[in-house]
C-alpha cells in the first residue's frame, strides 16, 4: 500500500485532510481495505503501564460512502494543568471520512470481536473498516477526505464540504486544477506554506541545519491550535457553542512551557495575525470559567 497525503496547516482550510491510497492488488489475496482506529488505548506520559481507554462512537453510511464518529482521546492530556483538567475532559474529537469508492463490505471491530456489516458501534477499543472492490488493473486507488470538529459530526461534515468539497468536473481554479481533487488540495497547502516559509532567507546553513530550522518553524504553527469553525466554537469551560463575528478567531492548546522557550516572541514576529485571536481566546476562557463557576 502506498499513501499520498496532505493536510491543511492554516486557514482557510485547517479542519480537513486529504488522502490518496494506492493498493497493489496483484500482491494481496483480499480486496483492498481501510481500517479506522476510532477509540484506541492511550498511554499517558512516558510509562507504558499508565494506559487509559477513551470512549468512542462510529457510524458507517455505505450509501454516502462515509465513516463518521468521535472519541474522547486527547494526546496532550499529560500537560493539562490541574485547574483545567475537569473542563478539558469535556472535549470530544468529531470526524467524518468520505471515500470516493463504494464499499464492497464493511463492519465494526469492538475489542476483539469483528462485526461484519454492522453500521455503528460505541465504546472502546473501537474501530471500523471498509473493503473496496479490487481493480482489474491490479492497482486500486482510494481517495479519502476527512473533516474534523470540536462541535459535532454534522459540523465535521460541514467543515469537510467547505474546505475539500466533492469533485466538480467542470469547476477548476485559476491554475486549471479540478476543485475537490488531491492535486487542488495539495496546491492550496503548498501555497499557504510558501506564504510563511518564503519570508526567510537562510545563508551559510547546511541542508541538515535548514531541515532542523524549517521543522521548528512548522512546529510553531501547531500550538495554539484553531478552535473556531466558521464563526462559532465550542467551549469546554461552559459546555456551549459560542458564536463570533466574521473574522474573529478562537484558539486552544496553550502551554506555559512555551513562554520560556520564546515561542510567544516568535509568534509575534512570525505570525502576528494570530496574536489578537490568542489574547481574545484567553480572555473568553477566563470569563467562561468564572460564569460557569458562578452558575454552579
HELIX and SHEET records of a PDB file:
HELIX    1   1 UNK A   25  UNK A   27  5                                   3    
HELIX    2   2 UNK A   62  UNK A   64  5                                   3    
HELIX    3   3 UNK A   77  UNK A   79  5                                   3    
HELIX    4   4 UNK A   82  UNK A   84  5                                   3    
HELIX    5   5 UNK A   85  UNK A   88  1                                   4    
HELIX    6   6 UNK A  153  UNK A  163  1                                  11    
HELIX    7   7 UNK A  182  UNK A  197  1                                  16    
HELIX    8   8 UNK A  207  UNK A  219  1                                  13    
HELIX    9   9 UNK A  256  UNK A  259  1                                   4    
HELIX   10  10 UNK A  263  UNK A  270  1                                   8    
HELIX   11  11 UNK A  272  UNK A  274  5                                   3    
HELIX   12  12 UNK A  275  UNK A  295  1                                  21    
SHEET    1   A 7 UNK A   2  UNK A   7  0                                        
SHEET    2   A 7 UNK A  16  UNK A  24 -1                                        
SHEET    3   A 7 UNK A 139  UNK A 149 -1                                        
SHEET    4   A 7 UNK A  93  UNK A  99 -1                                        
SHEET    5   A 7 UNK A  66  UNK A  71 -1                                        
SHEET    6   A 7 UNK A  56  UNK A  61 -1                                        
SHEET    7   A 7 UNK A 120  UNK A 123 -1                                        
SHEET    1   B 4 UNK A  33  UNK A  39  0                                        
SHEET    2   B 4 UNK A 126  UNK A 132 -1                                        
SHEET    3   B 4 UNK A 103  UNK A 110 -1                                        
SHEET    4   B 4 UNK A 113  UNK A 116 -1                                        
SHEET    1   C 2 UNK A  41  UNK A  43  0                                        
SHEET    2   C 2 UNK A  51  UNK A  53 -1                                        
SHEET    1   D 2 UNK A 225  UNK A 226  0                                        
SHEET    2   D 2 UNK A 251  UNK A 252 -1                                        
SHEET    1   E 2 UNK A 232  UNK A 235  0                                        
SHEET    2   E 2 UNK A 240  UNK A 243 -1                                        
END                                                                             
